[in-house]
């Protein structure tokens, strides 16, 4: 028994997880001269162990979500400080925000592999919760082993590790929505051969009603707003992930060869706001991504662990907007004087990206370990637009290469542990830039740039009691601009080759309480976060019908925020949870510099200094409650009733100190309610679930003048088989 404990202890630290206090890890055994009496101690889940790291991390165990139809991205909306912002229904653009950081400032991983270039269809919005065991949400400060240049944090989706299982799901819902997924694995315990697969399909017509401005196409005058159906918003996507290889061998914990294939077809209904309405704009995407993964613990010597992966992404995107028509929200159209409803294009965008990573962890002794990680990404992109055959840059590759190296050291004792680390960031870009704009000499040139930065950080935790933990972490973090931000998307996202890297000083202070008393289990967590960010990259917004936007640097921003969450469970029957987030993000740039302007040059006072950053929610609350009725109808059958709500206080689209109060544009206060009833049979082998989202049929917006669906119903069927 002792040897098994020691081996598990070494394995735990070999993968870089923080140590728990000895009092929290030991099974309690009372020995007397008359008898041996075992005292039952509930084992901690993998999710609980992860959450007790020194880093500020929230772990969402997905096992209870397998019977529901909620996709992975919306599940994360229940995590404190996290906001999912959608433009519309199924397949719409969405952004993931955490602690005020959004978009590419937050990185996504699948089993530790960056998802930066998995294609538009293989993303959290299209993936079923049934494919994953749990989700790790790191806030602000990232551990070395993830190897990312994230500024605001990271999300790591951890696949299910069941050796032999089949999980099939189908759901049908409002607005002609259909979703299906099949997840499974087969493993031969004798030979170690394994085959794992995840398959998904999503379709929706997205013909929900919106309250939209009606324009008379003859006169061009607006006649007011009315409830109308969306008519050019259909979406479908399909994807397959397969891995095969060997597991549990003397020379490899696993050696897996994999393939991801996915496609999507999206009709585009609106531009940046609902003032622009389109009837024939389209976007199609195809991706093919082979991969190789290898891991071995105790390689050559005890305590030396190595993990390697490599992927090659081939993503093609075809954007089409060539119609010579103008549409209104009634679906009417008239001939236009020019082609292209928003931005004339018939472009094929080809992206090819290599990603490779090596992670080496060495346990020096019972108290020390070191971790070395390096990630290389190299992307080549080509744009070919048939509508601009004479464009000099057609077919000219745009190149982005990143190298990120991290070195970490961990010191561990019974009640406390500490991580210190350093990171090096290298970026090379080559793209085309518009020179001498608005002059007779206007032209594009191929330009290159190299950037490098050094970051560092530390994380510390101390157990005051076995049930009470303090956390503190700090990082000087950098984020290099991504391809989308620099190159644009060839459609509505403009390029900006002059973007600077973001850098931020991130501080997290937190406390975690975890107490189990009999059948009662309480988990409560609270933390303060501080961010001092320079060259903040913010996606521009528009108040007009102009469909295009662009990313730009904002000089300085300071974030002060607080988040708290609590979870209560009684006998795995009654469960309640809630979270609250407040984040105050203000512009702290005293002056702005204007260059190459016909009006003015040099530094001027920044009129938005000291004002809250626009278009970012700053106060929101989530809450949920549910109850499981056991043995309903038959032994092993469970009836579950769940309710959750989401509250977001209103926030301004522009800086709140600018303009008249009566003319300010803002996203109104949102208060959405959802409910679900689930009946699971035969100990969960079969289940059926009925869900209702937006029960009150409220007008919901995450982004200005981009309305989300109203009340919707979803019916989900599930079959689960497992061989023990």
Secondary structure as UniProt FT lines:
FT   HELIX           2..14
FT   TURN            15..16
FT   HELIX           22..25
FT   STRAND          29..31
FT   STRAND          36..38
FT   HELIX           46..51
FT   STRAND          57..61
FT   HELIX           63..65
FT   TURN            66..67
FT   HELIX           72..75
FT   HELIX           76..78
FT   TURN            80..81
FT   STRAND          82..86
FT   TURN            90..91
FT   STRAND          94..98
FT   TURN            99..100
FT   STRAND          101..102
FT   HELIX           103..105
FT   STRAND          106..110
FT   TURN            111..112
FT   STRAND          113..114
FT   TURN            116..117
FT   TURN            124..126
FT   HELIX           129..131
FT   STRAND          132..139
FT   HELIX           144..146
FT   STRAND          153..159
FT   STRAND          165..173
FT   TURN            174..176
FT   STRAND          177..187
FT   TURN            189..191
FT   STRAND          193..204
FT   STRAND          209..215
FT   TURN            217..219
FT   STRAND          222..229
FT   STRAND          235..249
FT   TURN            250..251
FT   STRAND          252..267
FT   TURN            274..275
FT   STRAND          282..296
FT   TURN            302..303
FT   STRAND          304..321
FT   STRAND          325..327
FT   TURN            329..330
FT   STRAND          333..335
FT   STRAND          345..363
FT   STRAND          368..385
FT   HELIX           386..388
FT   TURN            389..390
FT   TURN            392..395
FT   STRAND          398..412
FT   STRAND          416..435
FT   TURN            437..438
FT   TURN            440..441
FT   STRAND          443..465
FT   TURN            466..467
FT   STRAND          468..479
FT   HELIX           483..487
FT   TURN            497..498
FT   STRAND          502..517
FT   TURN            518..519
FT   STRAND          520..539
FT   STRAND          551..570
FT   TURN            571..573
FT   STRAND          574..587
FT   STRAND          591..594
FT   STRAND          602..605
FT   TURN            607..610
FT   TURN            614..615
FT   STRAND          619..630
FT   TURN            635..636
FT   STRAND          638..648
FT   STRAND          651..652
FT   TURN            656..657
FT   HELIX           661..663
FT   STRAND          666..667
FT   STRAND          670..681
FT   TURN            682..685
FT   STRAND          686..693
FT   TURN            695..696
FT   STRAND          701..703
FT   TURN            704..705
FT   STRAND          706..707
FT   STRAND          712..722
//
